[in-house]
Amino acid sequence: MIAQLLAALLATTGLPEGQASAQPQASSAESEQAVRLEDVEVTGRRLDSLIQSFVNEVAAPNAGRGIARWDRTICVGVANLRGDAAHYIVDRVSTVAEDVGLTPGAPGCQPNLLIVATDDGNALATHMAENNKRALRMGGSGMDQGGAALRRFQETDRPVRWWQVSMPVDSETGQRATRIFGECRAPCESPMDYAPVINTFSASRLRTQIVDNIFRTVVIVDVDDINQVSITQLADYIAMVSLAQINPEADTSAYASILNVFADPSIATGLTEWDKAYLGGLYDAERSQKNMRSGKTEIEASIQRAHTRLAEAPQETDAPRD
């Protein structure tokens, strides 16, 4: 089963035309408690400074590229988990994907997001890297985090680890905007036969029609290290790290985020307002600016809007910590 799912996920070497769908540093001295988005003023730091620090800490675009996200559809597959747990994770990740505007796939689709449970995460990650290296590192410029990151993916013990492949694409046509090693157009004689062709519809020094899309993600869950969290916390953590490019070494201890759940399971029962605002900003971003900083700026603006909504909403007494 797992071999078939891995083969299906890793066999794709190009950008699918129509992807099948399926199912800041530690807290400041002013506050030792993780900051909730709705309570950021109590820390004594400016709201925009807190937001900028959170986004800078969490976002992990590939070198020289903009922040990537999934485009239109996502197909979730789970291997090596009991049926009820697997179905719940597929349904929950698909629901979060739908909340940010993606279309979850129908049962039986070919997964482009594969979640694999194992009792030896290092061994499985190493096996995948050694036997499917070209699928994990396709050779195109800016498509992954690089060789050093792949070694950390194999060697760093974590309850959940992930590897993503993204693709620079022409937003007007959906075609690849980077050369893939070994591919060419006939007759494969001129250097131009090996380069992608991009038809520019509007010349501008400030705007671009090239965007970055995630199109393959592998998530490895080490079952020996997840006993302290609930299935909902696990599913939401997976949703956060698979729907966005998240730095696995980010220090988000100053914030009430699902990313801290393995360090402190009481921090959140699921995605927090920080997390939802981050994902909302990512999928609301226009991504047409050449300035790579603009993608982060759009996410920061979304978190600002989320905070404003929370501040204006009627306050409930004895509300659970988010």
ZAFI-13357 format. One record per residue: x, z, y of N, C-alpha, C in turn. Coordinates in steps of 0.02 Angstrom, whole numbers, padded with zeros to 5 digits, always signed. Example, Ala and Ser with C-alpha at 12.3 -4.5 7.8 and 13.67 -1.06 7.14 Angstrom:
! ZAFI-13357
+00660+00390-00284+00615+00390-00225+00660+00390-00165
+00642+00354-00112+00684+00357-00053+00645+00394+00002
//
This chain:
! ZAFI-13357
+00041+00000-00060+00000+00000+00000+00043+00000+00063
+00091+00049+00065+00133+00053+00125+00177-00008+00132
+00202-00033+00074+00244-00093+00078+00205-00153+00104
+00142-00159+00083+00101-00215+00107+00087-00210+00181
+00073-00149+00205+00060-00139+00277+00122-00153+00318
+00179-00128+00294+00242-00141+00330+00257-00215+00333
+00247-00249+00276+00260-00320+00275+00214-00357+00323
+00150-00338+00325+00103-00370+00370+00122-00358+00443
+00143-00297+00459+00160-00281+00528+00224-00315+00549
+00274-00314+00506+00341-00336+00525+00353-00410+00514
+00305-00444+00482+00314-00515+00469+00308-00557+00531
+00271-00533+00580+00260-00571+00641+00323-00572+00683
+00349-00631+00699+00410-00636+00738+00399-00665+00806
+00337-00680+00823+00323-00706+00889+00262-00672+00918
+00244-00689+00979+00186-00659+01011+00123-00691+00983
+00078-00653+00953+00016-00683+00926-00025-00713+00982
-00053-00771+00969-00096-00803+01019-00160-00763+01028
-00189-00740+00972-00248-00697+00976-00240-00642+00925
-00211-00586+00945-00195-00534+00898-00258-00510+00863
-00256-00509+00796-00313-00483+00759-00322-00410+00775
-00385-00391+00781-00398-00321+00800-00419-00279+00741
-00410-00214+00743-00431-00167+00691-00438-00098+00718
-00468-00094+00659-00475-00024+00676-00411+00008+00706
+00474+00845+01700+00524+00856+01755+00564+00914+01737
+00588+00919+01726+00626+00977+01706+00578+01035+01696
+00604+01092+01667+00560+01148+01652+00527+01175+01715
+00475+01216+01705+00435+01240+01760+00478+01274+01813
+00456+01267+01876+00493+01296+01932+00484+01371+01933
+00524+01405+01976+00522+01477+01980+00454+01501+02005
+00419+01459+02043+00355+01479+02070+00302+01487+02016
+00311+01452+01960+00260+01456+01907+00292+01445+01840
+00284+01493+01793+00312+01486+01727+00263+01452+01680
+00203+01440+01704+00151+01410+01662+00148+01335+01675
+00136+01297+01622+00129+01225+01630+00074+01209+01679
+00086+01159+01721+00039+01144+01775-00015+01096+01752
-00078+01115+01764-00134+01070+01752-00142+01026+01813
-00165+00965+01801-00173+00918+01856-00220+00946+01910
-00273+00980+01889-00321+01004+01939-00296+01064+01977
-00239+01093+01957-00213+01154+01989-00144+01144+02018
-00124+01082+02032-00054+01070+02052-00034+01105+02116
-00080+01119+02161-00061+01149+02224-00028+01218+02216
-00046+01253+02162-00021+01321+02155+00054+01324+02143
+00086+01269+02127+00157+01270+02112+00200+01274+02174
+00173+01261+02232+00213+01262+02292+00250+01196+02304
+00240+01147+02262+00270+01081+02271+00217+01032+02295
+00239+00981+02331+00192+00930+02353+00163+00893+02293
+00099+00877+02298+00065+00842+02244+00100+00776+02227
+00117+00736+02279+00148+00672+02265+00217+00679+02233
+00252+00733+02249+00317+00746+02218+00310+00763+02144
+00260+00803+02128+00247+00821+02058+00229+00759+02017
+00186+00718+02045+00163+00658+02010+00221+00610+01999
+00261+00600+02051+00318+00555+02044+00367+00580+01991
+00379+00646+01989+00423+00674+01939+00396+00664+01869
+00331+00673+01860+00300+00664+01795+00307+00592+01770
+00291+00545+01814+00295+00474+01795+00367+00454+01781
+00414+00475+01822+00484+00458+01811+00511+00487+01746
+00487+00546+01728+00509+00578+01667+00481+00544+01605
+00418+00523+01609+00383+00499+01550+00394+00425+01537
+00393+00384+01588+00395+00311+01579+00462+00288+01552
+00460+00244+01503+00522+00219+01472+00519+00144+01462
+00519+00105+01517+00521+00032+01509+00587+00010+01480
+00588-00048+01447+00650-00075+01421+00696-00093+01478
+00761-00094+01464+00811-00106+01516+00798-00172+01552
+00794-00168+01618+00786-00228+01659+00716-00257+01659
+00667-00221+01629+00599-00248+01624+00550-00200+01658
+00489-00225+01671+00436-00183+01697+00405-00142+01642
+00360-00096+01662+00326-00055+01612+00277-00099+01572
+00281-00094+01506+00240-00136+01463+00177-00099+01441
+00126-00137+01422+00065-00109+01394+00036-00160+01345
-00012-00138+01305-00046-00184+01260-00090-00232+01300
-00100-00291+01272-00141-00341+01306-00203-00357+01264
-00260-00338+01289-00326-00355+01263-00345-00320+01198
-00307-00330+01144-00329-00303+01079-00276-00260+01047
-00298-00216+01004-00251-00174+00965-00282-00161+00897
-00241-00165+00845-00263-00155+00777-00223-00097+00747
-00257-00044+00729-00224+00017+00705-00227+00021+00629
-00170+00033+00599-00166+00043+00527-00132+00108+00511
-00153+00143+00458-00124+00207+00437-00107+00203+00363
-00048+00228+00345-00027+00228+00276-00004+00298+00256
-00014+00315+00192+00010+00377+00162-00027+00440+00186
-00088+00432+00210-00129+00490+00227-00195+00486+00188
-00225+00544+00174-00290+00545+00141-00341+00505+00181
-00391+00479+00147-00439+00435+00179-00472+00464+00240
-00495+00528+00237-00530+00556+00294-00484+00564+00354
-00423+00588+00342-00375+00596+00396-00355+00528+00426
-00344+00480+00382-00324+00413+00405-00379+00383+00447
-00442+00388+00424-00498+00359+00462-00506+00393+00530
-00496+00459+00531-00503+00494+00595-00451+00471+00645
-00388+00465+00623-00335+00444+00668-00347+00373+00693
-00367+00328+00648-00382+00259+00669-00438+00259+00720
-00491+00297+00706-00549+00298+00752-00530+00328+00819
-00491+00383+00818-00474+00416+00881-00427+00374+00924
-00375+00346+00894-00329+00304+00932-00366+00243+00958
-00410+00214+00918-00450+00157+00940-00496+00175+00997
-00524+00235+00996-00568+00257+01050-00530+00264+01115
-00470+00295+01112-00430+00302+01173-00410+00233+01198
-00394+00187+01153-00377+00119+01173-00436+00086+01207
-00495+00096+01181-00555+00067+01211-00568+00097+01281
-00553+00162+01288-00562+00195+01353-00519+00164+01408
-00461+00136+01390-00418+00106+01441-00428+00030+01447
-00479+00005+01412-00497-00065+01421-00476-00112+01366
-00446-00086+01312-00426-00129+01256-00485-00137+01207
-00480-00188+01166-00531-00200+01114-00503-00180+01047
-00529-00126+01017-00505-00106+00950-00527-00157+00899
-00486-00166+00848-00501-00216+00798-00552-00193+00748
-00579-00241+00712-00627-00228+00659-00591-00210+00594
-00624-00178+00547-00593-00162+00483-00565-00225+00450
-00506-00218+00422-00475-00274+00387-00429-00316+00428
-00421-00300+00492-00376-00340+00533-00303-00325+00515
-00257-00367+00538-00186-00357+00527-00159-00308+00579
-00133-00250+00558-00111-00200+00607-00053-00224+00650
-00058-00210+00715+00000-00217+00758+00024-00149+00782
-00014-00097+00764+00007-00027+00772+00001+00006+00704
+00058+00022+00674+00058+00051+00607+00082+00123+00610
+00042+00169+00583+00059+00240+00581+00072+00258+00508
+00133+00282+00494+00153+00296+00425+00171+00369+00418
+00141+00404+00370+00157+00473+00356+00210+00476+00301
+00255+00523+00306+00309+00530+00256+00334+00602+00256
+00368+00622+00203+00399+00688+00202+00473+00683+00220
+00498+00624+00237+00567+00615+00258+00570+00560+00310
+00560+00579+00373+00557+00530+00427+00622+00493+00436
+00679+00528+00429+00744+00495+00438+00754+00440+00386
+00737+00455+00323+00747+00407+00270+00703+00345+00280
+00640+00356+00299+00595+00299+00309+00617+00257+00369
+00636+00290+00424+00658+00253+00483+00721+00213+00467
+00767+00243+00429+00829+00208+00411+00814+00149+00366
+00768+00158+00318+00750+00103+00273+00720+00045+00313
+00677+00060+00360+00647+00007+00399+00699-00028+00442
+00744+00010+00472+00795-00020+00516+00844-00064+00476
+00859-00043+00416+00908-00080+00375+00876-00141+00342
+00813-00136+00324+00781-00191+00287+00738-00237+00330
+00722-00215+00390+00680-00255+00435+00708-00256+00506
+00774-00257+00511+00806-00251+00576+00785-00306+00624
+00778-00367+00599+00759-00422+00643+00689-00413+00671
+00646-00381+00634+00578-00368+00658+00578-00313+00711
+00623-00264+00704+00626-00210+00753+00667-00230+00814
+00716-00272+00804+00757-00297+00860+00760-00373+00854
+00713-00406+00885+00704-00478+00877+00757-00519+00913
+00794-00488+00958+00849-00524+00990+00833-00551+01058
+00770-00551+01078+00751-00575+01144+00770-00524+01198
+00786-00548+01257+00806-00504+01311+00748-00458+01332
+00762-00393+01337+00713-00345+01361+00656-00330+01315
+00664-00343+01250+00608-00334+01203+00606-00266+01170
+00661-00227+01174+00662-00161+01143+00710-00117+01181
+00718-00055+01157+00758-00005+01192+00833-00010+01177
+00853-00053+01130+00923-00063+01116+00948-00028+01054
+01011-00044+01035+01040-00018+00974+01048+00057+00972
+01068+00087+01027+01077+00160+01029+01010+00195+01017
+00957+00169+01047+00891+00198+01038+00867+00190+00966
+00884+00134+00935+00864+00124+00865+00900+00175+00820
+00963+00190+00835+00998+00241+00796+00966+00309+00806
+00945+00325+00866+00910+00389+00878+00843+00390+00841
+00810+00333+00837+00747+00327+00800+00759+00346+00727
+00816+00327+00700+00831+00341+00630+00855+00413+00618
+00892+00440+00665+00930+00501+00652+00902+00564+00684
+00857+00557+00733+00832+00616+00769+00769+00643+00736
+00773+00705+00710+00715+00735+00678+00662+00752+00730
+00603+00724+00721+00545+00738+00764+00482+00739+00720
+00432+00779+00738+00369+00776+00701+00339+00706+00702
+00344+00673+00760+00320+00604+00767+00374+00564+00804
+00392+00507+00777+00439+00462+00810+00408+00392+00812
+00431+00351+00859+00400+00286+00868+00451+00234+00890
+00436+00171+00873+00476+00114+00894+00429+00058+00916
+00442+00031+00974+00399-00021+01002+00439-00084+01017
+00406-00140+01008+00433-00205+01028+00385-00234+01079
+00412-00254+01136+00371-00285+01188+00396-00356+01201
+00357-00394+01238+00373-00463+01251+00359-00482+01323
+00409-00508+01360+00393-00537+01425+00352-00601+01415
+00295-00605+01447+00252-00663+01438+00229-00691+01505
+00209-00753+01504+00179-00785+01562+00106-00762+01566
+00090-00726+01619+00022-00699+01624-00030-00753+01632
-00009-00813+01653-00057-00868+01662-00073-00902+01596
-00025-00906+01551-00035-00944+01489-00031-00901+01426
-00001-00841+01431+00009-00800+01372+00070-00820+01331
+00107-00870+01353+00165-00893+01315+00225-00847+01327
+00270-00844+01278+00331-00805+01284+00373-00828+01343
+00404-00780+01376+00447-00796+01433+00519-00778+01418
+00536-00770+01354+00604-00756+01335+00620-00793+01271
+00683-00810+01262+00704-00846+01203+00711-00799+01144
+00687-00819+01086+00695-00782+01024+00752-00813+00984
+00796-00770+00959+00855-00795+00922+00834-00841+00866
+00865-00900+00864+00854-00948+00810+00797-00996+00821
+00755-00986+00872+00699-01030+00885+00717-01083+00936
+00689-01142+00927+00701-01196+00975+00645-01248+00969
+00642-01292+01018+00596-01348+01015+00634-01410+00995
+00605-01452+00953+00638-01513+00931+00658-01555+00992
+00717-01586+00989+00762-01594+00932+00815-01541+00926
+00812-01487+00964+00860-01432+00959+00931-01455+00973
+00940-01498+01022+01006-01523+01039+01030-01497+01106
+00986-01494+01154+01004-01471+01221+00992-01396+01228
+01032-01363+01271+01018-01292+01284+00947-01280+01307
+00918-01330+01341+00849-01322+01365+00799-01319+01308
+00819-01345+01249+00773-01342+01192+00766-01270+01165
+00811-01227+01185+00810-01158+01161+00779-01110+01211
+00762-01134+01269+00736-01091+01322+00661-01099+01329
+00624-01045+01345+00552-01052+01356+00538-01092+01419
+00482-01126+01421+00462-01165+01479+00408-01126+01517
+00421-01111+01580+00374-01075+01622+00352-01119+01679
+00288-01134+01682+00261-01173+01738+00241-01125+01793
+00274-01128+01850+00261-01083+01905+00203-01109+01946
+00151-01067+01953+00091-01087+01989+00095-01068+02063
+00135-01019+02080+00143-01002+02150+00212-00970+02160
+00252-01000+02202+00319-00975+02215+00316-00917+02264
+00349-00862+02246+00349-00803+02290+00409-00760+02273
+00439-00731+02325+00494-00685+02314+00470-00615+02298
+00407-00601+02310+00380-00534+02301+00336-00527+02239
+00307-00582+02215+00261-00578+02160+00287-00618+02101
+00264-00601+02042+00286-00635+01981+00226-00645+01934
+00229-00697+01893+00178-00707+01843+00202-00686+01774
+00263-00659+01770+00290-00634+01707+00275-00560+01701
+00242-00541+01647+00225-00471+01633+00251-00453+01564
+00253-00389+01549+00278-00364+01485+00221-00335+01444
+00213-00359+01383+00160-00335+01339+00189-00305+01275
+00164-00247+01256+00181-00219+01190+00144-00261+01138
+00179-00279+01085+00142-00314+01032+00158-00289+00962
+00201-00239+00957+00214-00209+00891+00238-00138+00900
+00208-00091+00864+00229-00021+00867+00226+00009+00797
+00278+00045+00780+00280+00084+00718+00286+00157+00736
+00241+00198+00709+00242+00271+00720+00253+00304+00653
+00304+00347+00649+00318+00384+00587+00300+00458+00598
+00257+00484+00554+00235+00554+00558+00267+00592+00500
+00307+00643+00516+00339+00684+00465+00291+00741+00448
+00260+00737+00390+00205+00782+00373+00228+00855+00366
+00293+00866+00354+00318+00934+00348+00323+00970+00416
+00316+00933+00470+00327+00961+00537+00265+00961+00581
+00207+00948+00552+00147+00942+00593+00094+00994+00575
+00112+01043+00534+00062+01092+00512+00033+01134+00567
+00070+01141+00623+00048+01186+00676-00003+01154+00722
-00016+01089+00715-00064+01056+00760-00125+01033+00722
-00180+01025+00758-00242+01000+00727-00240+00925+00720
-00286+00897+00683-00289+00825+00674-00306+00791+00740
-00346+00824+00783-00361+00796+00849-00300+00794+00893
-00261+00848+00893-00199+00850+00933-00151+00797+00908
-00144+00789+00843-00099+00739+00815-00121+00669+00835
-00186+00654+00828-00211+00588+00844-00202+00572+00918
-00215+00621+00962-00207+00608+01033-00134+00601+01053
-00090+00638+01021-00018+00629+01033+00003+00559+01013
-00020+00536+00955-00003+00468+00933-00032+00416+00981
-00093+00427+01005-00122+00380+01053-00079+00375+01116
-00056+00433+01141-00017+00433+01203+00048+00395+01194
+00084+00407+01139+00150+00376+01131+00147+00304+01106
+00089+00282+01082+00084+00214+01058+00050+00167+01107
+00009+00194+01152-00023+00151+01202+00020+00140+01263
+00073+00179+01271+00118+00173+01328+00190+00177+01302
+00237+00156+01344+00308+00164+01328+00330+00233+01353
+00331+00281+01306+00346+00350+01323+00417+00368+01301
+00453+00400+01344+00521+00423+01329+00517+00481+01279
+00544+00472+01218+00539+00526+01168+00579+00588+01187
+00625+00581+01235+00666+00638+01257+00643+00666+01323
+00584+00646+01346+00558+00670+01410+00547+00745+01409
+00564+00778+01463+00550+00850+01470+00487+00857+01513
+00431+00867+01481+00367+00874+01516+00342+00946+01513
+00388+00993+01503+00368+01063+01495+00336+01092+01558
+00347+01060+01615+00317+01086+01677+00244+01066+01684
+00219+01024+01638+00152+00997+01644+00111+01013+01581
+00046+01022+01591+00000+01030+01534-00015+00961+01506
+00026+00938+01459+00020+00871+01431+00020+00876+01355
-00015+00830+01323-00015+00826+01250+00056+00815+01223
+00101+00790+01265+00169+00777+01244+00206+00842+01228
+00180+00899+01249+00211+00964+01235+00180+00999+01175
+00135+00967+01139+00095+01002+01090+00136+01029+01031
+00191+00996+01014+00231+01021+00958+00274+01081+00978
+00290+01086+01042+00326+01145+01067+00279+01203+01078
+00216+01188+01097+00167+01240+01112+00097+01212+01096
+00073+01223+01035+00007+01195+01016-00051+01219+01060
-00042+01275+01096-00096+01299+01138-00099+01263+01205
-00052+01220+01218-00049+01187+01284-00109+01141+01296
-00135+01111+01242-00191+01064+01251-00225+01052+01184
-00291+01045+01186-00328+01028+01126-00330+00953+01113
-00311+00914+01163-00311+00842+01158-00278+00814+01221
-00291+00751+01236-00264+00721+01297-00286+00761+01357
-00240+00776+01402-00256+00813+01462-00269+00765+01520
-00287+00794+01578-00299+00752+01636-00236+00715+01658
-00178+00748+01652-00115+00713+01666-00109+00651+01622
-00121+00659+01557-00113+00605+01509-00163+00548+01522
-00226+00567+01532-00278+00516+01544-00264+00478+01608
-00242+00514+01660-00227+00480+01723-00167+00434+01716
-00118+00454+01677-00060+00411+01666-00081+00346+01631
-00118+00353+01576-00141+00293+01540-00187+00251+01583
-00231+00283+01621-00275+00245+01666-00236+00206+01717
-00185+00237+01746-00144+00202+01796-00106+00144+01765
-00081+00154+01704-00044+00100+01670-00089+00039+01659
-00150+00051+01635-00193-00006+01618-00233-00032+01677
-00233+00004+01733-00263-00021+01795-00212-00060+01837
-00148-00053+01822-00096-00084+01863-00102-00160+01864
-00091-00188+01923-00096-00261+01931-00036-00297+01900
+00023-00266+01904+00085-00292+01873+00106-00360+01900
+00091-00375+01962+00109-00440+01989+00167-00435+02039
+00194-00374+02049+00249-00365+02096+00315-00373+02060
+00363-00407+02091+00429-00414+02061+00467-00348+02062
+00453-00307+02112+00485-00241+02116+00464-00199+02057
+00512-00181+02013+00495-00144+01952+00467-00075+01968
+00483-00048+02027+00458+00017+02046+00383+00016+02057
+00356-00044+02072+00285-00048+02090+00240-00026+02032
+00261-00039+01969+00220-00018+01913+00212+00057+01910
+00267+00093+01923+00263+00166+01924+00221+00190+01983
+00227+00155+02040+00189+00174+02099+00114+00169+02086
+00093+00117+02049+00022+00109+02033-00003+00165+01988
+00039+00186+01940+00020+00242+01897+00015+00306+01937
+00062+00317+01982+00060+00376+02025-00004+00378+02067
-00024+00320+02092-00086+00317+02133-00147+00335+02091
-00147+00315+02027-00203+00331+01983-00207+00406+01970
-00149+00438+01961-00149+00510+01951-00174+00546+02014
-00154+00520+02071-00180+00548+02134-00256+00544+02137
-00284+00487+02117-00357+00478+02118-00390+00526+02069
-00359+00534+02009-00387+00580+01960-00388+00651+01986
-00335+00671+02021-00333+00737+02050-00388+00746+02102
-00399+00695+02142-00451+00699+02194-00519+00708+02162
-00532+00671+02107-00597+00678+02072-00605+00749+02045
-00552+00776+02016-00556+00843+01988-00567+00895+02043
-00533+00885+02100-00540+00933+02155-00610+00933+02184
-00642+00874+02182-00709+00868+02211-00764+00886+02161
-00748+00890+02097-00799+00905+02047-00818+00978+02049
-00881+00996+02032-00902+01066+02030-00859+01105+01981
-00836+01163+02000-00793+01204+01958-00835+01245+01908
-00814+01244+01845-00848+01283+01794-00810+01348+01782
-00845+01401+01771-00812+01464+01757-00791+01467+01685
-00735+01501+01674-00707+01510+01607-00697+01443+01572
-00676+01394+01610-00662+01328+01579-00601+01334+01535
-00601+01301+01477-00544+01304+01433-00484+01270+01465
-00424+01292+01448-00364+01261+01474-00358+01192+01447
-00341+01144+01492-00338+01074+01470-00268+01053+01456
//
